[in-house]
Amino acid sequence: MIKVKNEYVNREISWLHFNSRVLQESADKKVPLIDRLRFLGIFSNNLDEFFKVRYATVKRIVDAGKTGKSVLGGEKAKDLLEEITKIVIQQQAQSQMILNQIEEELKTENIFIIDEGEISESQAEFVREYFFKKVNQELMTIILNDLTEFPLLKDTAAYLAVKMVMKKNEQGQSLGKNRYALIEIPKGIDRFVVLPKEGDKDYIIILDDLIRYCLDSVFTMFEYESISAHMIKITRDAELDIDNDLTKSFIEKISSSVEGRKISDPVRFVYDKSIDKDTLQFLKAKMNIIDTDSVIPGGRYHNRRDYMGFPSLGRTDLMYKKIEPLPVKGFSMNGSLLELIAQKDYLIYTPYHTFSYLTVFLREAALDPKVRSIKITIYRLANDSQVASALINAVKNGKQVTVQIELQARFDEQANIKYANLLKEEGVNLIFGVPGLKVHSKICLVEREEPKGLKRYGFISTGNFNESTAKIYTDYTLFTAHEGILKEMSKVFDFFETNYKVNKYRHLIVSPHYTKSTFMKLIDNEIQNAQEGKEAFIKIKMNSLTSYKMVDKLYEASRAGVKVQLIIRGVCCLIPGVEGMSENIEAISVVDKFLEHPRLFIFANDGDPKIYISSADWMTRNLDFRVEVGCPIYDPDIQQELIDTFNISWKDNLKARIFSDKQDNAYREINVGEPELRSQFALYDYYQAKLES
């Protein structure tokens, strides 16, 4: 057993360790080569969002002159910022090393990423033509020397900082001071330019280097002796400052706040570490950046998130094999889904099962003459959403359609504003949630007039109703006609419109009023059973565990002898395996091909398991500041299925990392004689076997 000084892992530090697990995937040779590059892009994108949100929050605490110890797990905010910067610099260096390794391995596959100095004569003509046809007219170029005010740099946009050393006259005197300029890398052009193939060799040049090669065409009017260009970028605080002007609609307020992000405070400045010192000092002085800010030296290329879109080049052998989503046995989309759901509950687990069940369900409800109304919550939609299309179709068929759309879904505000306006124009009744609370629940309710009266059908999910993310996020969705569950779902929709009234629930677990207290009671029940010598265990799968109150409750359960198994993909503030505190708790994280996104809760309950799926993680925001919905699973077959899927994930010995006080992301070791098990692959096999049984 181990002993530790602190009871919790700091949330921000734990998040960085999660992102380190993503970075591990890019170094893992069991991952196909091009997908390793894409994991590098995910790592970079995650880091951008971390600085926009979490780092920015801590910086606000420092700027307000507070320590923040009460909300940061005992750490001072100022010390935490320094620790974050140190870790990030280390991770950036590691990511550069991994990128270099991948590029060398790509060469063995006859894929070459070249820079401006490696362009051959045969490629030069293509590069110049590409520049003048597609790039030159898209460039935003600013000469900096004579500007009285430095231009506003866009959040996470990439810029080339250009330095021109002017020519000298015959006496050796410079014809002028060094000239500095900025070129914004256009976002509307693919970052990776595929050059003409030469024999069996593929060549790619990054857009930055293509622009570097053509700098002489951009700055023809200057007489310079030498010219160089190095990458810089800034990250801005992404917190929304909501206007409280009563004359504005909620959509107008959110739109204004999103616009305000463009001029919010910078929280990170990243630069190419090979940049000339005088260029760096010039930029920092003009931008009023001081070294106490998060100033991070990086590699030659920034915005590595673009590697998520690295071209496939037709090399399917260097990418994960696409799986064919499976149907659910007995849940046929050829007939009426409503008729099938009236008989029994069905569970789908995307992406192992097809997401089409949701859209087919909604389209059937849209066309069914007996359906009177459809109510649904929307948090994130796909860019071209079949869900939105089905809802509009329902309105055109005379149904009453109510959509609760969350305009404050972080980084999706603009998209949701667009959809809100579209749905409103089509006659959908829009609800914008509850003041002070985000609506994060994933629920849909259909009311149908039948011979015996009004009949309800619905589904409840752990993930967003988004066709795009459903291909790469794992999530459970329950389809049910259980009257008790659906009557209470109707109460949730009532709460959106009459939120001064707090409803009571027998089946659903609803935040912000009941989620924390209900799970506390369920844990207390396991504690009591353990003390009485009965079977007692807790199995939980979720994205993040950061609520100190819930962590303390799990520690209490551990001390009482309750066996606790946790599968936490992301942030985990709990420290397992500590004598006298958490010796009965084990915790792992699985990071693999798909993003693990479900929330699943299993309680032994003395041999009669209580099982729930939910939209809520155990984070303070989910428990206290959001509308979340958890749903009990009553069908014995589905209960067993959920237990099976948990156990398969728990037995993973190829992609599971162990949480410990070391925070070293150590892979779980394979015991002697134990077969290798990669849970995401095993789960597909499990569902294929169920289908064939």
C-alpha positions as CSV (number, residue, x, y, z in Angstrom):
1,M,0.0,0.0,0.0
2,I,1.0,3.6,-0.6
3,K,0.7,6.7,1.6
4,V,0.3,10.1,0.1
5,K,0.4,13.7,1.3
6,N,-2.6,15.0,-0.5
7,E,-6.1,13.4,-0.8
8,Y,-6.8,14.7,-4.3
9,V,-5.0,15.2,-7.6
10,N,-5.4,18.7,-8.9
11,R,-8.0,18.9,-11.7
12,E,-5.8,20.8,-14.2
13,I,-2.8,18.6,-13.6
14,S,-5.0,15.5,-14.0
15,W,-6.3,16.9,-17.3
16,L,-2.8,17.4,-18.6
17,H,-2.0,13.8,-17.7
18,F,-5.1,12.8,-19.7
19,N,-3.8,14.6,-22.7
20,S,-0.5,12.9,-22.2
21,R,-2.4,9.6,-22.7
22,V,-3.7,11.0,-26.0
23,L,-0.1,11.8,-26.9
24,Q,0.9,8.2,-25.9
25,E,-1.4,7.0,-28.7
26,S,0.6,9.0,-31.2
27,A,3.8,7.1,-30.1
28,D,2.2,3.7,-29.9
29,K,3.3,1.5,-32.8
30,K,0.2,-0.6,-32.4
31,V,-1.7,2.4,-33.8
32,P,-1.7,2.8,-37.6
33,L,0.8,5.4,-38.8
34,I,-1.6,8.0,-40.2
35,D,-3.8,7.6,-37.2
36,R,-0.8,8.3,-35.0
37,L,-0.5,11.7,-36.8
38,R,-4.2,12.3,-36.1
39,F,-3.8,11.6,-32.4
40,L,-1.0,14.2,-32.4
41,G,-3.6,16.6,-33.9
42,I,-6.1,15.7,-31.2
43,F,-3.5,16.3,-28.5
44,S,-2.8,19.7,-29.9
45,N,-6.5,20.6,-30.2
46,N,-7.1,19.5,-26.7
47,L,-4.3,21.7,-25.4
48,D,-5.7,24.7,-27.2
49,E,-9.1,24.2,-25.5
50,F,-7.3,23.7,-22.2
51,F,-5.7,27.1,-22.4
52,K,-8.8,28.8,-23.6
53,V,-10.9,27.4,-20.7
54,R,-9.0,25.9,-17.7
55,Y,-5.8,27.9,-17.8
56,A,-7.8,31.0,-18.5
57,T,-9.9,30.3,-15.4
58,V,-6.9,29.9,-13.1
59,K,-5.3,33.1,-14.6
60,R,-8.5,35.0,-13.8
61,I,-8.1,33.9,-10.2
62,V,-4.5,35.2,-10.1
63,D,-5.4,38.4,-11.8
64,A,-8.1,39.0,-9.2
65,G,-5.4,38.7,-6.5
66,K,-6.8,35.5,-5.0
67,T,-5.0,32.3,-4.1
68,G,-7.8,30.0,-5.3
69,K,-6.7,27.2,-2.9
70,S,-10.3,26.3,-1.9
71,V,-11.3,25.5,-5.5
72,L,-7.9,24.2,-6.8
73,G,-7.5,21.3,-4.5
74,G,-5.2,23.1,-2.1
75,E,-2.8,24.6,-4.7
76,K,-2.2,28.3,-5.0
77,A,-3.3,29.6,-8.4
78,K,0.1,31.3,-9.1
79,D,2.0,28.1,-8.4
80,L,-0.4,26.1,-10.5
81,L,0.1,28.3,-13.5
82,E,3.9,27.8,-13.3
83,E,3.4,24.0,-12.9
84,I,1.1,23.9,-15.9
85,T,3.6,25.9,-18.1
86,K,6.4,23.5,-17.1
87,I,4.4,20.4,-18.0
88,V,3.2,21.9,-21.3
89,I,6.7,22.8,-22.4
90,Q,7.8,19.2,-21.6
91,Q,4.8,17.8,-23.5
92,Q,5.4,20.1,-26.5
93,A,9.0,18.9,-26.7
94,Q,7.8,15.3,-26.5
95,S,5.2,15.8,-29.2
96,Q,7.9,17.3,-31.5
97,M,10.1,14.3,-30.9
98,I,7.1,11.9,-31.7
99,L,6.3,13.9,-34.9
100,N,9.9,13.6,-36.0
101,Q,9.8,9.8,-35.4
102,I,6.5,9.5,-37.4
103,E,7.9,11.4,-40.3
104,E,10.9,9.1,-40.4
105,E,8.5,6.1,-40.4
106,L,6.4,7.7,-43.2
107,K,9.6,7.8,-45.3
108,T,9.8,4.0,-45.1
109,E,6.3,3.9,-46.5
110,N,7.4,6.2,-49.4
111,I,5.5,9.2,-47.9
112,F,7.7,12.3,-47.7
113,I,6.8,15.6,-45.9
114,I,9.1,18.1,-47.4
115,D,9.9,21.8,-46.5
116,E,10.7,24.7,-48.8
117,G,14.3,23.8,-49.0
118,E,13.6,20.4,-50.4
119,I,11.4,21.3,-53.3
120,S,12.8,19.8,-56.5
121,E,12.8,21.6,-59.9
122,S,10.0,19.4,-61.1
123,Q,7.9,20.3,-58.0
124,A,8.7,24.1,-58.1
125,E,6.5,24.8,-61.0
126,F,3.5,23.1,-59.3
127,V,4.2,24.9,-56.0
128,R,4.4,28.4,-57.7
129,E,1.2,27.7,-59.7
130,Y,-0.6,26.5,-56.6
131,F,0.5,29.6,-54.7
132,F,-0.8,32.0,-57.3
133,K,-4.0,30.2,-58.0
134,K,-5.1,29.3,-54.5
135,V,-3.0,30.9,-51.8
136,N,-1.8,34.4,-52.7
137,Q,-5.3,36.0,-52.9
138,E,-6.2,34.5,-49.5
139,L,-3.2,35.9,-47.6
140,M,-3.6,38.6,-45.0
141,T,-0.2,40.3,-44.8
142,I,0.5,43.2,-42.4
143,I,3.7,45.3,-42.3
144,L,4.3,46.1,-38.6
145,N,7.0,48.7,-38.4
146,D,5.0,51.8,-39.0
147,L,1.8,50.8,-37.2
148,T,0.9,52.8,-34.1
149,E,-1.3,50.0,-32.8
150,F,-0.5,46.3,-33.1
151,P,-3.2,44.3,-35.1
152,L,-5.5,42.1,-33.1
153,L,-4.4,38.5,-33.6
154,K,-7.1,35.9,-33.9
155,D,-7.4,33.2,-31.3
156,T,-5.3,30.1,-32.1
157,A,-4.8,31.3,-35.7
158,A,-1.3,30.6,-37.0
159,Y,0.9,33.5,-38.2
160,L,4.2,33.7,-39.9
161,A,6.3,36.4,-38.3
162,V,8.5,37.7,-41.1
163,K,11.8,39.5,-40.7
164,M,13.5,41.3,-43.6
165,V,17.1,42.4,-43.3
166,M,17.5,45.3,-45.6
167,K,20.3,45.6,-48.2
168,K,23.3,47.7,-47.7
169,N,24.7,50.4,-49.9
170,E,28.2,50.5,-51.3
171,Q,29.6,51.9,-48.1
172,G,28.1,48.9,-46.2
173,Q,25.4,51.0,-44.6
174,S,21.9,49.4,-44.2
175,L,19.3,51.0,-46.5
176,G,16.9,50.9,-43.6
177,K,15.9,49.2,-40.4
178,N,14.9,45.6,-40.3
179,R,11.3,45.2,-41.5
180,Y,8.8,43.0,-39.7
181,A,5.5,41.6,-41.0
182,L,2.8,39.1,-40.2
183,I,1.2,36.7,-42.6
184,E,-1.9,34.9,-41.4
185,I,-2.0,31.3,-42.5
186,P,-5.4,31.0,-44.4
187,K,-7.8,28.6,-42.7
188,G,-9.8,28.0,-45.8
189,I,-7.0,26.1,-47.6
190,D,-5.9,22.6,-46.7
191,R,-2.9,22.8,-44.4
192,F,-1.3,19.8,-46.2
193,V,-0.7,20.2,-49.9
194,V,-0.3,17.0,-51.8
195,L,2.3,17.4,-54.5
196,P,2.4,15.4,-57.8
197,K,3.4,11.8,-57.2
198,E,6.9,10.7,-58.4
199,G,7.0,7.1,-59.2
200,D,5.8,5.2,-56.1
201,K,6.6,8.1,-53.8
202,D,4.1,10.5,-52.3
203,Y,5.1,14.1,-51.4
204,I,3.4,16.5,-49.1
205,I,4.3,20.1,-48.2
206,I,2.8,22.0,-45.3
207,L,1.1,25.2,-46.4
208,D,3.4,27.2,-44.1
209,D,6.5,26.0,-46.1
210,L,4.8,26.6,-49.4
211,I,4.2,30.2,-48.4
212,R,7.9,30.4,-47.2
213,Y,9.0,29.3,-50.6
214,C,7.0,32.1,-52.2
215,L,7.9,34.9,-49.8
216,D,9.8,36.7,-52.6
217,S,6.5,37.0,-54.5
218,V,4.8,38.6,-51.5
219,F,7.4,41.2,-50.6
220,T,8.6,42.2,-54.1
221,M,8.5,45.9,-53.2
222,F,11.2,45.6,-50.5
223,E,15.0,45.6,-51.1
224,Y,16.1,43.0,-48.6
225,E,19.3,41.1,-48.2
226,S,17.6,38.1,-46.4
227,I,14.1,37.1,-45.4
228,S,13.0,34.6,-42.8
229,A,9.6,33.5,-41.4
230,H,8.8,31.8,-38.1
231,M,5.5,30.7,-36.7
232,I,3.7,32.3,-33.7
233,K,0.2,32.0,-32.3
234,I,-1.8,33.2,-29.3
235,T,-4.7,31.6,-27.3
236,R,-7.4,33.8,-25.8
237,D,-9.7,33.3,-22.8
238,A,-12.9,31.5,-24.1
239,E,-15.1,32.4,-21.1
240,L,-18.4,34.0,-22.2
241,D,-19.2,37.3,-20.6
242,I,-23.0,37.4,-20.9
243,D,-24.6,40.8,-21.4
244,N,-27.4,41.5,-18.9
245,D,-29.2,44.0,-21.1
246,L,-32.9,43.2,-20.7
247,T,-33.7,44.7,-24.1
248,K,-31.8,42.0,-25.9
249,S,-32.9,38.4,-26.6
250,F,-30.9,35.5,-25.3
251,I,-29.7,34.7,-28.8
252,E,-28.5,38.3,-29.2
253,K,-26.7,38.1,-25.9
254,I,-24.9,34.8,-26.7
255,S,-24.0,36.1,-30.2
256,S,-22.5,39.2,-28.7
257,S,-20.5,37.2,-26.1
258,V,-19.1,34.9,-28.8
259,E,-18.0,38.0,-30.8
260,G,-16.4,39.2,-27.5
261,R,-14.1,36.2,-27.5
262,K,-12.2,37.7,-30.4
263,I,-10.8,40.5,-28.2
264,S,-10.6,38.6,-24.9
265,D,-7.3,38.5,-23.0
266,P,-4.5,36.3,-24.4
267,V,-3.5,33.4,-22.0
268,R,-0.8,31.8,-24.1
269,F,1.9,32.9,-26.6
270,V,3.6,30.1,-28.5
271,Y,6.6,30.8,-30.8
272,D,9.0,28.8,-32.9
273,K,12.1,28.4,-30.6
274,S,14.4,29.1,-33.6
275,I,13.1,32.6,-34.1
276,D,15.7,35.4,-34.0
277,K,15.9,37.0,-30.6
278,D,15.3,40.5,-32.0
279,T,12.2,39.4,-33.8
280,L,10.8,37.8,-30.6
281,Q,11.6,40.9,-28.5
282,F,10.0,43.1,-31.1
283,L,6.7,41.0,-31.1
284,K,6.6,40.7,-27.3
285,A,7.1,44.5,-26.9
286,K,4.4,45.3,-29.5
287,M,1.9,42.9,-27.9
288,N,2.7,43.8,-24.3
289,I,3.6,40.2,-23.4
290,I,5.7,39.7,-20.4
291,D,7.7,36.6,-19.4
292,T,5.4,35.9,-16.4
293,D,2.6,35.1,-19.0
294,S,2.5,31.7,-20.5
295,V,5.2,32.1,-23.1
296,I,6.0,28.7,-24.6
297,P,8.7,27.9,-27.1
298,G,7.5,25.4,-29.7
299,G,8.6,23.8,-32.9
300,R,8.6,25.0,-36.5
301,Y,4.8,24.3,-36.9
302,H,1.9,25.3,-34.7
303,N,-1.7,24.4,-34.9
304,R,-0.8,20.7,-35.0
305,R,-4.5,20.1,-34.6
306,D,-4.6,20.3,-38.4
307,Y,-2.9,16.8,-38.3
308,M,-6.4,15.5,-37.5
309,G,-7.1,16.1,-41.2
310,F,-3.8,14.7,-42.6
311,P,-4.5,13.3,-46.1
312,S,-5.0,9.6,-46.4
313,L,-3.3,9.3,-49.8
314,G,-5.4,6.2,-50.4
315,R,-3.3,4.4,-47.9
316,T,-6.0,2.4,-46.0
317,D,-3.2,0.1,-44.8
318,L,-1.9,3.0,-42.6
319,M,-5.3,3.8,-41.0
320,Y,-7.7,2.0,-38.7
321,K,-10.0,-0.2,-40.5
322,K,-13.5,1.3,-40.6
323,I,-16.0,-0.8,-38.7
324,E,-19.5,-1.5,-40.1
325,P,-22.0,-0.4,-37.4
326,L,-24.2,-3.3,-36.4
327,P,-28.0,-3.5,-36.0
328,V,-29.5,-4.6,-32.7
329,K,-31.0,-8.1,-32.7
330,G,-34.7,-7.9,-33.1
331,F,-34.7,-4.1,-33.4
332,S,-35.5,-3.9,-37.2
333,M,-35.7,-0.6,-38.9
334,N,-37.7,-2.2,-41.8
335,G,-40.9,-1.9,-39.8
336,S,-42.2,0.4,-37.0
337,L,-39.7,1.1,-34.3
338,L,-42.5,2.5,-32.1
339,E,-44.3,-0.8,-32.2
340,L,-41.2,-2.7,-31.2
341,I,-40.4,-0.2,-28.4
342,A,-44.0,-0.6,-27.1
343,Q,-43.2,-4.3,-26.4
344,K,-39.7,-3.9,-24.7
345,D,-36.8,-1.6,-24.2
346,Y,-33.8,-1.6,-26.6
347,L,-30.3,-0.3,-26.0
348,I,-27.8,0.8,-28.7
349,Y,-24.1,1.4,-28.1
350,T,-22.6,3.6,-30.8
351,P,-20.4,3.3,-32.8
352,Y,-20.7,-0.5,-32.4
353,H,-24.4,-0.1,-33.3
354,T,-25.7,2.3,-36.0
355,F,-26.8,5.8,-35.0
356,S,-29.5,5.5,-37.6
357,Y,-31.9,4.2,-35.0
358,L,-32.3,7.7,-33.6
359,T,-33.0,9.4,-37.0
360,V,-35.3,6.6,-38.1
361,F,-37.2,6.9,-34.8
362,L,-37.6,10.7,-35.3
363,R,-38.6,10.3,-39.0
364,E,-41.2,7.7,-38.1
365,A,-42.6,10.1,-35.4
366,A,-42.6,12.9,-37.9
367,L,-44.8,11.0,-40.4
368,D,-47.0,9.0,-38.0
369,P,-50.5,10.6,-38.1
370,K,-51.1,9.5,-34.5
371,V,-48.1,11.3,-33.1
372,R,-49.1,14.6,-31.5
373,S,-45.8,16.0,-30.2
374,I,-42.0,15.6,-30.1
375,K,-39.8,17.1,-27.4
376,I,-36.0,16.9,-27.4
377,T,-32.9,18.5,-25.9
378,I,-30.1,19.6,-28.2
379,Y,-26.5,20.2,-27.0
380,R,-24.3,19.6,-30.1
381,L,-25.6,18.8,-33.6
382,A,-23.7,17.7,-36.6
383,N,-22.9,20.3,-39.3
384,D,-25.5,18.8,-41.6
385,S,-27.9,17.4,-39.0
386,Q,-30.4,14.7,-39.9
387,V,-31.9,15.1,-36.4
388,A,-32.7,18.8,-37.2
389,S,-34.1,17.8,-40.6
390,A,-36.4,15.2,-39.0
391,L,-37.7,17.8,-36.5
392,I,-38.4,20.3,-39.2
393,N,-40.2,17.5,-41.2
394,A,-42.3,16.8,-38.1
395,V,-43.4,20.5,-38.0
396,K,-44.4,20.4,-41.6
397,N,-46.6,17.4,-40.8
398,G,-48.4,19.3,-38.2
399,K,-46.7,18.0,-35.1
400,Q,-46.0,20.1,-32.0
401,V,-42.2,20.1,-31.8
402,T,-40.4,21.6,-28.8
403,V,-36.6,21.9,-28.8
404,Q,-34.6,22.9,-25.8
405,I,-31.3,24.0,-27.4
406,E,-28.3,24.9,-25.3
407,L,-26.8,28.1,-26.7
408,Q,-23.9,28.0,-24.3
409,A,-22.5,24.6,-25.4
410,R,-18.8,25.6,-25.4
411,F,-17.3,26.2,-28.8
412,D,-20.6,25.2,-30.5
413,E,-22.4,28.4,-29.6
414,Q,-22.3,29.8,-33.1
415,A,-23.5,26.5,-34.7
416,N,-26.4,26.3,-32.2
417,I,-27.4,29.9,-32.8
418,K,-27.6,29.0,-36.5
419,Y,-29.7,26.0,-35.8
420,A,-31.9,27.9,-33.3
421,N,-32.7,30.5,-36.0
422,L,-33.4,27.8,-38.6
423,L,-35.7,25.8,-36.3
424,K,-37.5,29.0,-35.2
425,E,-38.1,30.0,-38.8
426,E,-39.6,26.5,-39.5
427,G,-42.1,26.9,-36.6
428,V,-40.4,24.8,-33.9
429,N,-41.1,25.9,-30.3
430,L,-37.7,26.8,-28.9
431,I,-36.8,26.8,-25.2
432,F,-33.5,28.3,-24.1
433,G,-33.2,26.5,-20.8
434,V,-33.0,27.7,-17.2
435,P,-31.2,30.9,-16.0
436,G,-27.9,30.0,-14.4
437,L,-28.0,26.4,-15.6
438,K,-26.7,24.7,-18.8
439,V,-29.0,22.0,-20.1
440,H,-26.7,19.0,-20.8
441,S,-29.4,16.2,-20.7
442,K,-29.9,14.0,-23.7
443,I,-33.5,13.1,-23.9
444,C,-36.4,12.9,-26.4
445,L,-40.1,12.3,-25.7
446,V,-42.8,11.4,-28.3
447,E,-46.5,11.5,-27.4
448,R,-48.9,9.4,-29.6
449,E,-52.7,9.2,-29.5
450,E,-53.7,5.5,-29.3
451,P,-57.0,3.7,-28.6
452,K,-56.3,3.5,-24.9
453,G,-55.3,7.1,-24.7
454,L,-52.0,9.0,-24.8
455,K,-48.9,6.8,-25.1
456,R,-45.4,8.0,-24.7
457,Y,-42.2,6.8,-26.3
458,G,-38.7,8.2,-26.0
459,F,-35.0,7.7,-25.8
460,I,-32.3,8.8,-23.3
461,S,-28.6,8.9,-24.1
462,T,-25.2,9.5,-22.6
463,G,-24.1,11.4,-25.7
464,N,-25.1,14.1,-28.1
465,F,-27.6,13.5,-30.9
466,N,-24.9,14.1,-33.5
467,E,-24.3,11.7,-36.5
468,S,-20.7,12.8,-36.9
469,T,-19.4,12.3,-33.4
470,A,-21.5,9.1,-33.1
471,K,-18.9,7.5,-35.4
472,I,-16.1,8.1,-33.0
473,Y,-17.6,8.5,-29.6
474,T,-18.9,5.5,-27.6
475,D,-22.3,6.2,-26.0
476,Y,-25.3,4.3,-24.8
477,T,-28.9,5.2,-25.8
478,L,-32.0,3.5,-24.3
479,F,-35.2,3.4,-26.3
480,T,-38.2,2.9,-24.0
481,A,-42.0,3.1,-23.6
482,H,-41.8,2.8,-19.8
483,E,-44.6,5.0,-18.6
484,G,-43.0,5.9,-15.3
485,I,-39.8,7.0,-16.9
486,L,-41.4,9.0,-19.7
487,K,-43.9,10.8,-17.4
488,E,-40.9,12.0,-15.4
489,M,-39.2,13.0,-18.6
490,S,-42.2,15.1,-19.4
491,K,-41.7,16.8,-15.9
492,V,-38.1,17.7,-17.0
493,F,-39.5,19.5,-20.1
494,D,-42.0,21.2,-17.8
495,F,-39.1,22.4,-15.6
496,F,-37.5,24.1,-18.6
497,E,-40.5,26.4,-18.9
498,T,-41.6,26.6,-15.2
499,N,-38.2,26.4,-13.4
500,Y,-39.4,27.9,-10.2
501,K,-41.1,24.6,-9.5
502,V,-38.9,21.6,-8.4
503,N,-40.4,18.3,-9.3
504,K,-40.0,15.0,-7.6
505,Y,-38.9,11.8,-9.3
506,R,-39.1,8.1,-8.5
507,H,-37.2,6.9,-11.5
508,L,-35.0,9.5,-13.1
509,I,-32.0,11.1,-11.4
510,V,-32.1,14.8,-12.3
511,S,-29.5,17.6,-11.7
512,P,-29.2,20.0,-10.2
513,H,-31.6,18.9,-7.5
514,Y,-31.2,15.2,-7.0
515,T,-28.1,13.7,-8.8
516,K,-25.6,14.3,-6.0
517,S,-28.0,13.2,-3.2
518,T,-29.3,10.1,-5.1
519,F,-25.8,8.8,-5.8
520,M,-24.8,9.5,-2.2
521,K,-27.7,7.4,-1.0
522,L,-26.8,4.6,-3.4
523,I,-23.2,4.6,-2.1
524,D,-24.5,4.7,1.5
525,N,-26.5,1.6,0.7
526,E,-23.4,-0.2,-0.5
527,I,-21.5,0.9,2.7
528,Q,-24.3,-0.5,4.9
529,N,-24.4,-3.7,3.0
530,A,-20.6,-4.1,3.3
531,Q,-20.8,-3.5,7.1
532,E,-23.5,-6.2,7.3
533,G,-21.3,-8.7,5.4
534,K,-23.5,-8.6,2.2
535,E,-22.2,-8.3,-1.3
536,A,-21.2,-4.7,-2.0
537,F,-19.5,-3.2,-5.0
538,I,-19.6,-0.1,-7.2
539,K,-18.6,0.0,-10.9
540,I,-18.5,3.3,-12.6
541,K,-17.6,4.4,-16.1
542,M,-17.5,8.1,-16.9
543,N,-15.5,10.9,-18.5
544,S,-14.4,12.8,-15.4
545,L,-14.4,12.6,-11.6
546,T,-13.6,16.0,-10.0
547,S,-16.2,16.6,-7.3
548,Y,-14.3,16.4,-4.0
549,K,-17.6,15.5,-2.2
550,M,-18.1,12.5,-4.5
551,V,-14.4,11.6,-4.1
552,D,-14.7,11.7,-0.3
553,K,-17.8,9.5,-0.5
554,L,-16.0,6.9,-2.5
555,Y,-13.1,7.0,0.0
556,E,-15.7,6.4,2.8
557,A,-17.0,3.4,0.8
558,S,-13.5,2.1,0.4
559,R,-12.8,2.3,4.1
560,A,-16.1,0.4,4.8
561,G,-14.9,-2.4,2.5
562,V,-16.9,-1.7,-0.6
563,K,-15.0,-2.8,-3.8
564,V,-14.9,0.1,-6.2
565,Q,-13.9,-0.1,-9.9
566,L,-13.6,3.1,-11.9
567,I,-13.1,3.6,-15.6
568,I,-12.4,7.3,-16.0
569,R,-11.4,8.4,-19.5
570,G,-10.2,11.9,-18.5
571,V,-9.8,13.9,-15.3
572,C,-9.6,11.9,-12.0
573,C,-9.0,13.8,-8.8
574,L,-9.3,10.6,-6.8
575,I,-6.1,8.7,-5.8
576,P,-6.8,4.9,-5.6
577,G,-4.9,2.3,-3.6
578,V,-4.0,4.4,-0.6
579,E,-3.9,2.6,2.7
580,G,-6.6,3.8,5.1
581,M,-8.1,6.0,2.4
582,S,-8.8,4.1,-0.9
583,E,-7.2,0.7,-0.7
584,N,-10.4,-0.9,-2.1
585,I,-10.5,1.4,-5.1
586,E,-9.0,0.6,-8.5
587,A,-9.1,3.1,-11.4
588,I,-8.1,2.9,-15.0
589,S,-8.4,5.0,-18.2
590,V,-9.0,3.6,-21.6
591,V,-7.8,5.7,-24.6
592,D,-8.0,4.1,-28.0
593,K,-9.5,4.3,-31.4
594,F,-12.8,5.7,-30.2
595,L,-13.4,8.4,-27.5
596,E,-14.9,6.7,-24.4
597,H,-17.9,8.9,-23.6
598,P,-20.6,6.9,-21.7
599,R,-21.7,7.4,-18.1
600,L,-22.6,4.1,-16.5
601,F,-23.2,3.4,-12.8
602,I,-23.6,-0.1,-11.4
603,F,-24.4,-0.8,-7.7
604,A,-24.4,-4.4,-6.3
605,N,-27.4,-3.7,-4.1
606,D,-27.0,-7.1,-2.3
607,G,-27.3,-9.2,-5.5
608,D,-30.1,-7.1,-7.1
609,P,-28.1,-4.6,-9.1
610,K,-29.2,-1.1,-9.6
611,I,-27.9,0.2,-12.9
612,Y,-28.1,3.7,-14.5
613,I,-26.9,5.5,-17.6
614,S,-26.6,9.3,-17.4
615,S,-25.5,12.4,-19.2
616,A,-23.7,13.6,-16.0
617,D,-20.1,13.1,-14.9
618,W,-19.3,13.5,-11.3
619,M,-18.1,17.1,-11.7
620,T,-19.4,20.0,-9.7
621,R,-20.7,21.7,-12.8
622,N,-22.7,18.5,-13.8
623,L,-24.0,18.0,-10.3
624,D,-24.9,21.5,-9.3
625,F,-25.0,23.8,-12.3
626,R,-26.5,21.8,-15.2
627,V,-29.7,20.0,-16.0
628,E,-28.7,16.4,-16.3
629,V,-30.8,13.3,-16.5
630,G,-29.9,9.8,-15.4
631,C,-32.1,6.8,-16.2
632,P,-32.5,3.4,-14.4
633,I,-32.2,0.3,-16.5
634,Y,-35.0,-2.2,-15.6
635,D,-34.8,-4.7,-18.4
636,P,-32.8,-7.7,-17.1
637,D,-31.2,-8.5,-20.5
638,I,-30.0,-4.9,-20.9
639,Q,-28.8,-4.8,-17.3
640,Q,-26.6,-7.9,-18.1
641,E,-25.5,-6.3,-21.4
642,L,-24.3,-3.2,-19.5
643,I,-22.5,-5.3,-16.9
644,D,-20.8,-7.3,-19.7
645,T,-19.7,-4.1,-21.5
646,F,-18.2,-2.7,-18.3
647,N,-16.4,-5.9,-17.5
648,I,-14.9,-6.1,-21.1
649,S,-13.6,-2.5,-20.7
650,W,-12.3,-3.3,-17.2
651,K,-10.3,-6.3,-18.5
652,D,-8.5,-4.3,-21.2
653,N,-4.8,-5.0,-20.9
654,L,-3.5,-3.3,-24.1
655,K,-5.1,0.3,-23.9
656,A,-5.8,0.6,-20.2
657,R,-3.7,2.9,-18.1
658,I,-3.7,2.7,-14.3
659,F,-4.4,5.7,-12.1
660,S,-2.0,6.0,-9.1
661,D,-0.3,8.6,-7.0
662,K,2.6,8.5,-9.5
663,Q,0.4,10.0,-12.3
664,D,2.7,8.3,-14.8
665,N,0.1,6.8,-17.1
666,A,1.6,3.3,-16.8
667,Y,-0.1,0.7,-19.0
668,R,-1.7,-2.2,-17.2
669,E,0.5,-5.2,-17.3
670,I,-0.5,-8.5,-18.8
671,N,-0.4,-11.3,-16.3
672,V,1.4,-14.5,-17.2
673,G,-0.9,-16.7,-19.2
674,E,-3.5,-14.0,-19.6
675,P,-4.7,-13.4,-23.2
676,E,-4.4,-9.9,-24.7
677,L,-7.6,-8.0,-24.6
678,R,-8.3,-4.7,-26.4
679,S,-11.7,-3.7,-25.1
680,Q,-13.0,-1.6,-28.1
681,F,-12.2,-4.4,-30.5
682,A,-13.6,-7.0,-28.1
683,L,-16.8,-5.0,-27.7
684,Y,-17.4,-5.1,-31.4
685,D,-16.9,-8.9,-31.3
686,Y,-19.2,-9.1,-28.4
687,Y,-22.1,-7.4,-30.2
688,Q,-21.4,-9.4,-33.4
689,A,-21.7,-12.6,-31.4
690,K,-24.9,-11.4,-29.8
691,L,-26.3,-10.7,-33.3
692,E,-25.3,-14.1,-34.5
693,S,-26.5,-16.1,-31.5
